[in-house]
C-alpha cells in the first residue's frame, strides 16, 4: 500500500504548447509498470482548452464542477457539466475544456501503452472552439 498525502504533489500549469488559456493540473496517480493508469484533476478557466490529442487506450473524464465543451474530430461540439462522464475511444482525436463563460474542472483518467499515454497534436483554433 502507498498513501500519497494531500498536498505532497504540486499543482502545475501544463505546457502552453498543449493548452490554450489558463489551466491548472494536479496529478492524482501515475502508476509504475506493470500498472498503466494515470489520473489528474484539471481545472480550466473560461475559454481554456486542450490541444487536439489522442490516447492509445482511450480516456475517461469525470466532470467535477462547472461546465465545458468537448469535441471529437469531424463531430459536433458537445456541452458537458458537473456529474457528466465522457469516454473517448482509443486513438479518437479530441479536445476538451471550459465553456466560453464558465470554468470547468474534471478528473482525467487514461492508461499508457508501451509508456505512451497521450499524443499531442495541433492547437484548437479560436474558430474551431467557437464552432
Beta strands, then each sheet from edge to edge (+ up, - down):
strand 1: 11-12
strand 2: 19-20
strand 3: 23-30
strand 4: 37-44
strand 5: 49-50
strand 6: 53-54
strand 7: 59-72
strand 8: 78-81
strand 9: 85-88
strand 10: 94-98
strand 11: 104-111
strand 12: 119-120
sheet 1: 1+ 3- 4+ 11- 7+ 8-
sheet 2: 1+ 3- 4+ 11- 7+ 9-
sheet 3: 1+ 3- 4+ 11- 7+ 10-
sheet 4: 2+ 5-
sheet 5: 6+ 12-
end
